[in-house]
């Protein structure tokens, strides 16, 4: 629940109203258009007012959907998207085959492509829904595994916000809302952001490929590369000399550079820089009221503020000071 309370950029979705209607046919047609083909039944005589807010980024989309009456929704097998559903208000029951999940505030469920699901809501159900195309999820899985598979990705449902991994997904969606409405030329970085988001979900939401993904990450790295990762993690806030890193790993500097290019498609300096940018970004998002950008950068071993700020802006689309400002707001 605490993670939902920290979802403080969700209000940006209010700026993008897709429709607000009491008409049955309008609601059915619009939900089918934006989310997925479905059958739609009203379970009680009540005001059917339905509101959908949201925006697309690349082939994906993030929606805020609220019903004011109990409804029953049957998603048919024609859907080609994954729908990750996080409840903010009310309750809904998600049925698939013989499985049922009672989804209340702070629970996440997943609707899979080419599967039939039935969702029954109460009179004030409100869900955040992340729509990811099946082809994009499979493409990212291929990049991570290095080979293709005929088995579709099946995610676990019924995750709590306190479960491992879901908090980082919520935080990323929170940042997505901020970025879409505040970062100039957001469309130019949305593709890389989508890849990052899908990779995060594949790693953090348990699925039928979780074991293979974890094994693959460990298996492909030779021992000297694992030692390099270990050293960098332990000294990420310090100045890391390439000579000291290669000496610790027991290989030449040239071998180390070739290893990073082969396994991470980055130089050692780029790898270290990326970790530091992510570290600072998390520190800014979790900062206290009395902290400044200068303090946070110094605490994380950053000495060249101007150079680092340019790198940070290229990665996140804004300066560190703006992230801190939005966190304070």
LUMDO-345433 format. One line per 10 residues: number of its first residue (from 1); their letters; for each residue x, y, z of C-alpha. Coordinates in nm, 2 decimals. Example, Ala and Ser with C-alpha at 12.3 -4.5 7.8 and 13.67 -1.06 7.14 Angstrom:
! LUMDO-345433
1) AS) 1.23 -0.45 0.78  1.37 -0.11 0.71
END
This chain:
! LUMDO-345433
1) XXXXXXXXXX) 0.00 0.00 0.00  0.28 0.24 0.08  0.39 0.21 -0.28  0.06 0.33 -0.41  0.07 0.62 -0.17  0.40 0.72 -0.33  0.24 0.71 -0.68  0.24 1.09 -0.68  0.26 1.15 -1.05  -0.05 0.96 -1.13
11) XXXXXXXXXX) -0.24 1.29 -1.14  -0.08 1.36 -1.48  -0.32 1.10 -1.63  -0.61 1.33 -1.54  -0.48 1.56 -1.82  -0.55 1.30 -2.08  -0.92 1.21 -2.08  -1.00 0.96 -2.35  -1.37 0.94 -2.28  -1.63 0.98 -2.01
21) XXXXXXXXXX) -1.97 0.83 -2.08  -2.29 0.68 -1.94  -2.39 0.52 -2.27  -2.35 0.14 -2.29  -2.25 0.11 -2.65  -2.01 0.40 -2.63  -1.83 0.25 -2.33  -1.82 -0.10 -2.50  -1.68 0.04 -2.82  -1.42 0.27 -2.66
31) XXXXXXXXXX) -1.29 0.01 -2.42  -1.26 -0.24 -2.71  -1.07 0.02 -2.91  -0.82 0.13 -2.64  -0.77 -0.19 -2.44  -0.89 -0.51 -2.61  -1.19 -0.68 -2.78  -1.44 -0.79 -2.51  -1.80 -0.85 -2.41  -1.95 -0.61 -2.16
41) XXXXXXXXXX) -2.24 -0.67 -1.92  -2.39 -0.45 -1.65  -2.46 -0.66 -1.34  -2.69 -0.41 -1.16  -2.92 -0.12 -1.24  -2.70 0.18 -1.16  -2.54 0.48 -1.32  -2.30 0.33 -1.57  -2.06 0.63 -1.58  -1.72 0.51 -1.70
51) XXXXXXXXXX) -1.41 0.72 -1.73  -1.09 0.63 -1.92  -0.77 0.84 -1.90  -0.44 0.76 -2.05  -0.18 0.79 -2.31  0.02 0.57 -2.55  0.40 0.55 -2.58  0.53 0.37 -2.88  0.31 0.05 -2.92  0.23 0.05 -2.55
61) XXXXXXXXXX) -0.01 0.25 -2.33  -0.09 0.33 -1.97  -0.45 0.38 -1.87  -0.66 0.48 -1.57  -1.00 0.31 -1.59  -1.29 0.37 -1.34  -1.64 0.22 -1.34  -1.92 0.36 -1.12  -2.14 0.04 -1.15  -2.07 -0.33 -1.11
71) XXXXXXXXXX) -1.99 -0.47 -1.45  -1.88 -0.81 -1.60  -1.62 -0.80 -1.87  -1.52 -1.10 -2.08  -1.20 -1.06 -2.27  -1.19 -1.29 -2.57  -0.90 -1.48 -2.73  -0.85 -1.21 -3.00  -0.64 -0.98 -2.78  -0.27 -0.95 -2.88
81) XXXXXXXXXX) -0.16 -0.76 -2.57  -0.06 -0.82 -2.21  -0.27 -0.61 -1.97  -0.11 -0.55 -1.63  -0.38 -0.44 -1.39  -0.32 -0.27 -1.06  -0.62 -0.18 -0.84  -0.63 0.17 -0.68  -0.99 0.17 -0.56  -1.26 -0.09 -0.51
91) XXXXXXXXXX) -1.24 -0.46 -0.60  -1.26 -0.69 -0.90  -1.26 -1.06 -0.94  -1.04 -1.20 -1.23  -1.13 -1.54 -1.36  -0.92 -1.75 -1.60  -0.99 -2.12 -1.67  -1.02 -2.27 -1.32  -0.83 -1.99 -1.14  -0.98 -1.69 -0.96
101) XXXXXXXXXX) -0.80 -1.39 -0.81  -0.99 -1.14 -0.59  -0.82 -0.82 -0.68  -0.83 -0.54 -0.41  -0.62 -0.23 -0.36  -0.25 -0.30 -0.40  -0.29 -0.62 -0.60  -0.17 -0.68 -0.96  -0.31 -0.93 -1.21  -0.22 -1.00 -1.57
111) XXXXXXXXXX) -0.44 -1.07 -1.87  -0.25 -1.26 -2.13  -0.28 -1.25 -2.51  -0.50 -1.52 -2.68  -0.67 -1.62 -2.36  -1.02 -1.58 -2.23  -1.07 -1.39 -1.91  -1.37 -1.27 -1.71  -1.34 -0.97 -1.49  -1.62 -0.87 -1.24
121) XXXXXXXXXX) -1.59 -0.53 -1.08  -1.78 -0.37 -0.79  -1.94 -0.03 -0.81  -1.63 0.18 -0.77  -1.35 -0.02 -0.92  -1.05 0.18 -1.04  -0.75 0.02 -1.21  -0.42 0.13 -1.36  -0.37 -0.08 -1.67  -0.04 -0.11 -1.85
131) XXXXXXXXXX) -0.09 -0.25 -2.21  0.22 -0.42 -2.37  0.20 -0.58 -2.71  0.29 -0.95 -2.72  0.54 -0.90 -3.00  0.73 -0.64 -2.81  0.75 -0.86 -2.50  0.87 -1.15 -2.71  1.12 -0.94 -2.89  1.27 -0.82 -2.56
141) XXXXXXXXXX) 1.27 -1.18 -2.42  1.47 -1.29 -2.73  1.73 -1.02 -2.67  1.77 -1.13 -2.31  1.78 -1.50 -2.37  1.97 -1.50 -2.70  1.72 -1.75 -2.86  1.36 -1.77 -2.95  1.10 -2.00 -2.79  0.76 -2.12 -2.91
151) XXXXXXXXXX) 0.61 -2.09 -2.56  0.43 -1.77 -2.48  0.53 -1.57 -2.17  0.30 -1.65 -1.88  0.32 -1.42 -1.58  0.20 -1.49 -1.22  -0.11 -1.30 -1.11  -0.22 -1.18 -0.77  0.10 -1.00 -0.67  0.09 -0.77 -0.37
161) XXXXXXXXXX) 0.25 -0.42 -0.38  0.48 -0.54 -0.10  0.61 -0.83 -0.32  0.96 -0.82 -0.45  0.98 -0.64 -0.77  0.64 -0.48 -0.79  0.75 -0.17 -0.60  1.01 -0.10 -0.87  0.75 -0.14 -1.14  0.51 0.10 -0.96
171) XXXXXXXXXX) 0.80 0.35 -0.93  0.88 0.32 -1.30  0.51 0.38 -1.40  0.51 0.68 -1.16  0.81 0.82 -1.35  0.65 0.74 -1.68  0.35 0.96 -1.60  0.59 1.24 -1.50  0.81 1.20 -1.81  0.52 1.19 -2.06
181) XXXXXXXXXX) 0.38 1.52 -1.95  0.69 1.71 -1.85  0.99 1.60 -2.07  1.03 1.79 -2.39  1.07 1.55 -2.70  0.97 1.26 -2.48  0.88 1.06 -2.80  1.25 1.04 -2.89  1.34 0.84 -2.58  1.01 0.65 -2.53
191) XXXXXXXXXX) 1.13 0.35 -2.74  1.43 0.29 -2.51  1.21 0.35 -2.21  0.97 0.08 -2.33  1.25 -0.17 -2.37  1.37 -0.09 -2.02  1.01 -0.13 -1.88  0.95 -0.47 -2.05  1.29 -0.59 -1.93  1.21 -0.48 -1.58
201) XXXXXXXXXX) 0.88 -0.67 -1.59  1.03 -0.98 -1.73  1.29 -0.98 -1.45  1.06 -0.87 -1.16  0.73 -1.04 -1.23  0.76 -1.42 -1.19  0.69 -1.60 -1.51  0.76 -1.93 -1.69  1.10 -1.79 -1.82  1.22 -1.65 -1.48
211) XXXXXXXXXX) 1.46 -1.94 -1.41  1.60 -1.93 -1.76  1.65 -1.56 -1.75  1.83 -1.58 -1.42  2.04 -1.88 -1.53  2.13 -1.70 -1.86  2.25 -1.39 -1.68  2.48 -1.60 -1.47  2.59 -1.86 -1.72  2.71 -1.63 -2.00
221) XXXXXXXXXX) 2.94 -1.43 -1.78  3.29 -1.56 -1.74  3.44 -1.54 -1.39  3.65 -1.23 -1.46  3.34 -1.04 -1.57  3.15 -1.15 -1.25  3.44 -1.02 -1.05  3.43 -0.69 -1.25  3.06 -0.65 -1.16  3.14 -0.73 -0.80
231) XXXXXXXXXX) 3.42 -0.47 -0.78  3.22 -0.20 -0.95  2.92 -0.26 -0.72  3.14 -0.23 -0.41  3.32 0.08 -0.54  3.05 0.25 -0.74  3.08 0.57 -0.53  3.46 0.58 -0.56  3.69 0.66 -0.85  3.74 0.34 -1.04
241) XXXXXXXXXX) 4.06 0.31 -1.24  4.05 0.06 -1.53  4.40 -0.06 -1.43  4.28 -0.14 -1.07  3.97 -0.31 -1.21  4.16 -0.53 -1.45  4.42 -0.62 -1.18  4.13 -0.72 -0.94  3.99 -0.94 -1.22  4.32 -1.10 -1.30
251) XXXXXXXXXX) 4.31 -1.01 -1.67  4.47 -0.74 -1.89  4.29 -0.41 -1.95  4.24 -0.51 -2.32  4.07 -0.84 -2.22  3.85 -0.66 -1.98  3.75 -0.40 -2.24  3.67 -0.68 -2.49  3.46 -0.86 -2.23  3.25 -0.56 -2.16
261) XXXXXXXXXX) 3.19 -0.50 -2.53  3.10 -0.87 -2.59  2.87 -0.92 -2.29  2.73 -0.58 -2.22  2.77 -0.40 -2.55  2.94 -0.12 -2.35  3.28 -0.01 -2.25  3.37 -0.04 -1.88  3.34 0.34 -1.85  2.99 0.34 -2.00
271) XXXXXXXXXX) 2.88 0.05 -1.78  3.00 0.23 -1.46  2.85 0.56 -1.58  2.51 0.39 -1.64  2.51 0.24 -1.29  2.59 0.57 -1.14  2.32 0.75 -1.33  2.06 0.49 -1.21  2.20 0.51 -0.86  2.16 0.89 -0.85
281) XXXXXXXXXX) 1.81 0.87 -1.01  1.69 0.64 -0.74  1.85 0.86 -0.47  1.67 1.16 -0.62  1.33 0.98 -0.63  1.38 0.87 -0.26  1.53 1.19 -0.13  1.43 1.37 0.19  1.29 1.73 0.19  1.62 1.88 0.32
291) XXXXXXXXXX) 1.84 1.72 0.06  1.99 1.91 -0.24  2.11 1.79 -0.58  2.47 1.88 -0.48  2.45 1.67 -0.16  2.30 1.37 -0.35  2.56 1.39 -0.62  2.85 1.41 -0.37  2.71 1.13 -0.16  2.71 0.91 -0.47
301) XXXXXXXXXX) 3.07 0.99 -0.58  2.99 1.25 -0.85  3.25 1.53 -0.88  3.18 1.68 -1.23  2.83 1.81 -1.19  2.79 1.97 -1.53  2.91 1.67 -1.72  2.71 1.43 -1.51  2.39 1.64 -1.55  2.42 1.62 -1.93
311) XXXXXXXXXX) 2.45 1.24 -1.91  2.16 1.22 -1.68  1.94 1.44 -1.91  2.03 1.22 -2.20  1.91 0.91 -2.01  1.60 1.05 -1.83  1.51 1.36 -2.04  1.56 1.62 -1.77  1.82 1.75 -1.53  1.87 1.60 -1.18
321) XXXXXXXXX) 1.73 1.92 -1.03  1.40 1.88 -1.21  1.37 1.52 -1.08  1.43 1.64 -0.73  1.18 1.92 -0.78  0.91 1.68 -0.90  0.98 1.45 -0.61  0.93 1.74 -0.37  0.61 1.84 -0.54
END
